[in-house]
């Protein structure tokens, strides 16, 4: 299959994936230069909290190192989750990643350690399409990531399901050849 264009209609999540996942992964983005949470971080945590509130998962992985400044993205995301009412022990910190492929690789290691197999991945829709799908499926190769439109309180929200192997069908090389989209 090909990767959908981010501004076209998205297919709805199939019933088998429109259920609780083992964990919700929030992909990082930079804090403000003074360390305050950025709008991007606030938006992604708000989406994750909506998904959690709708029963899609109760554990979280916040992922991202100090890539663009001195502030660890995963820590800022964790702090926002806790401020939003999530107990700290439900948040797993991944502070090493410097790029989306590393976000997914290190998050996969946490999933393996926790014996989790399926994650809901939260980010911006264009980031999920252009970066996360290609990085997960064609670089990391520990699982398969699909993007869908989920209905949360009758609001359509883009997210992705990431399932570790050996559950899903392996990614064919031809899929990676066709998903090299311009950034």
C-alpha positions in Angstrom: 0.0 0.0 0.0 1.0 3.6 -0.4 1.2 6.2 2.2 -1.8 8.6 2.1 -1.5 12.2 1.4 -2.0 14.1 4.7 -4.7 16.4 3.3 -6.8 13.8 1.7 -9.5 11.8 3.4 -8.1 9.3 5.9 -9.6 5.9 6.3 -11.2 5.2 9.6 -9.5 2.8 12.0 -10.8 -0.7 11.6 -12.8 -2.2 14.5 -9.9 -4.4 15.5 -7.7 -1.4 16.1 -10.4 1.0 17.4 -9.8 -0.4 20.9 -7.5 -0.1 23.9 -3.8 -0.2 23.0 -1.1 -1.3 25.5 0.5 2.2 25.5 0.2 5.7 24.0 3.4 7.0 22.5 3.7 10.8 22.2 6.4 11.7 19.7 8.5 14.6 20.8 9.0 18.1 19.5 11.1 21.0 20.9 10.4 23.0 24.0 10.5 26.7 23.9 14.0 28.3 24.2 13.3 29.1 27.9 12.3 25.5 28.6 8.5 26.2 28.7 6.3 23.7 26.9 5.8 24.5 23.2 2.4 24.7 21.5 3.4 21.5 19.7 4.0 19.7 22.9 0.8 21.0 24.5 -1.2 19.9 21.4 0.2 16.4 21.3 -0.4 15.9 25.0 -3.9 17.2 24.7 -4.5 14.6 21.9 -3.0 11.8 24.0 -5.2 12.8 27.0 -8.3 12.7 24.7 -7.3 9.2 23.5 -6.7 8.0 27.1 -10.0 9.5 28.2 -11.8 7.6 25.4 -10.2 4.3 26.6 -7.4 3.9 24.0 -4.7 3.4 26.7 -3.7 4.2 30.2 0.1 4.0 29.9 2.3 6.5 28.1 5.7 6.7 26.5 7.0 10.2 26.1 9.9 10.3 23.7 12.5 12.8 22.6 15.9 14.1 23.8 17.3 17.6 24.0 17.6 18.0 20.2 17.0 21.6 19.4 17.9 23.2 22.7 19.0 22.1 26.3 15.5 20.8 27.3 14.6 17.1 27.0 11.4 16.8 25.0 10.3 13.6 26.8 10.5 15.4 30.2 8.4 18.3 29.1 5.7 15.9 27.6 5.8 13.9 30.9 5.3 17.0 33.0 2.4 18.1 30.8 0.7 14.6 31.2 1.2 14.8 35.0 -0.3 18.3 35.0 -3.2 16.9 33.1 -3.9 14.4 35.8 -1.9 11.3 34.8 -0.1 9.5 37.6 3.7 9.6 37.1 4.1 5.8 37.3 1.9 5.5 34.1 4.5 7.5 32.1 7.6 5.9 30.7 10.3 8.3 29.8 12.4 7.9 26.6 15.0 10.8 26.7 17.5 9.7 24.1 15.9 10.0 20.7 17.1 12.7 18.3 15.0 11.8 15.3 11.7 10.0 14.6 13.4 6.7 13.8 15.1 6.8 17.2 11.8 7.8 18.9 10.2 4.6 17.5 13.3 2.5 18.1 13.7 3.4 21.8 10.0 3.3 22.4 10.0 -0.2 20.9 12.6 -1.2 23.4 10.4 0.1 26.3 7.5 -1.8 24.8 9.5 -5.0 24.6 10.6 -4.6 28.2 7.0 -4.1 29.3 5.8 -6.9 27.1 3.5 -4.5 25.2 2.8 -5.2 21.5 0.5 -2.4 20.4 0.8 1.3 20.7 -1.2 4.3 19.7 1.2 6.9 18.3 0.3 10.6 18.7 1.9 13.4 16.7 0.9 15.9 14.0 -0.8 14.3 11.0 1.8 15.4 8.5 4.6 14.1 10.8 2.9 10.8 11.1 2.6 10.4 7.4 5.8 11.8 6.0 8.2 10.7 8.8 6.8 8.2 11.3 5.4 5.7 8.8 8.6 5.6 6.7 10.9 5.5 9.7 8.9 2.8 11.5 8.3 0.6 8.6 11.4 1.1 6.5 14.2 2.1 9.0 13.4 0.7 12.4 11.8 -2.5 11.1 10.7 -3.7 14.6 7.0 -3.4 13.8 4.5 -1.8 11.4 2.9 1.6 11.8 -0.5 2.5 10.1 -2.2 5.9 10.2 -5.9 6.2 10.7 -8.6 8.6 11.6 -10.0 7.7 15.0 -13.3 9.0 16.3 -12.9 10.4 19.8 -16.1 11.9 21.3 -17.4 12.2 17.7 -14.3 14.2 16.8 -12.1 12.7 14.0 -8.5 12.7 15.2 -5.5 11.4 13.2 -3.2 8.9 15.0 -1.3 5.8 14.2 -1.3 2.2 15.4 2.2 0.7 15.9 2.3 -3.1 16.4 5.6 -4.9 17.0 6.5 -8.0 15.0 5.8 -10.9 14.8 2.1 -9.9 15.0 1.7 -7.9 11.7 2.8 -8.8 8.3 6.4 -7.8 7.6 7.0 -4.7 5.5 7.9 -5.5 1.9 10.8 -3.7 0.3 8.5 -2.5 -2.4 6.4 -0.5 0.2 9.5 1.3 1.2 10.4 2.1 -2.4 7.0 3.8 -2.9 6.9 5.6 0.4 9.9 7.8 -0.1 7.9 11.0 -0.1 9.4 14.4 -0.4 9.8 16.1 2.9 
